[in-house]
Amino acid sequence: MRRYGLRNLQIISDKTNIPRPTVHARVSKLEKEGLLRTWIHPNYAKLGLVRGMALLTTKPGRELLAPEALRVPGYWLRLIRCMGECNGYYSTHAIPLEKRWDFEQYLEKVVASGIASEYRLLWLGEARSPLPDFRYYDSKKKSWTFDWPGWLEALAAKPGQTQRKNPSIPGMFDKKDLIILKELVKDGRTKLTHLAGLLDMTVPAVKYRFDNLARSGFIQEYVIDMLPFPPEISDLYEMVLDFKSNEGLCHGEKTLSSLPMVMTLSRVEGTNSIAVRVYLPRTQMNNLLTMLSALSRIGVLTGFTYVLLDPMTIRTQTFSYEYYENNTGWQYDNLEYFEKLRKVSSAFDKEEGIQANFQSAPVLGFQ
């Protein structure tokens, strides 16, 4: 499904020599049981957007206000409470390319308003979400093997020559294309009939648009969401690994994508660093840090940082297609956002009593 697409089960049947009814029945069963969730990573650069990762260190007592402040511009993708080197909120955003400096100004305003003491903002390349490598899974014992010595050796190996990747440039699209992509971000196997109803178009017309988006590279990657380890004994982290060279970064990215605990990788623009989302049993975290420390001592890494993400606080949305107009492009107005931020902060300060929302339900999808 990852290689040939999430929708065409006939191709998967042909490639695997499994009868199509069997493929359909197994996929449907996995979806009903909540074991299979699929979506796409859109190519944000082709949409004229760039992803930013913000780490906002909140001031004591202002923690509830921070996520509301981060949502004000509307271009947010994910908000999660974080702990560690940053105590506050981790967030990702898809910002119009020419408005990057405006967004940095907005974060400066959040700090100046007293909500946060500082922030860190990294601009990211396109995301990759590798499938867990089942070579490390013993189906008989129903357990994973963590080959830390082997992974250390692989990451420490001398990198080969790398080819420079050509950056994507904005493509041709309209708001109907954005709505199709938005629905695919929510559900990679959404039906064409559903899209036709949303767009008031015929199914053949929607299929033509879908095929054109896929052919033109607007679909960066098909994502299959799988949790390799039980949530009750595992933790979610966001790490930034700083490699000594670009060759080391390319080699490290390839090696890291085969590790079963790596969920998402995104290069940090303008650096030899990569952001890595890691989902790992707690008992293995010290081994991961030991491996990264060893890579730093031998000069593969120049440093690394990480934060613990609280999965019970995850809030997500798709990219903000509603702010795009066919004639004028993406709409972004910092003056409007500054005023909204002032109102949100003022309303928060006027509320009386203790504000405390306690949660108990676990979240099982961490992407």
Secondary structure, DSSP 8 states (H G I E B T S, - for coil): -TTT-SS-HHHHHHHHT--HHHHHHHHHHHHHTT--EEEEEE-TGGGTEEEEEEEEEE-TT-TTHHHHHHHTTS-EEEEEEEEESS-EEEEEEEEEGGGHHHHHHHHHHHHHTTSEEEEEEEEEEEEE-----GGGEETTTTEE---HHHHHHHHHS-----------------HHHHHHHHHHHH-TT--HHHHHHHHT--HHHHHHHHHHHHHTT-EEEEEEE---S-GGGEEEEEEEEEESSHHHHHHHHHHHTTSTTEEEEEEETTSSEEEEEEEEEGGGHHHHHHHHHHHHHTTSEEEEEEEEE-GGG-EE----GGGEETTTEE---HHHHHHHHHHHHHHHHH--S--------------
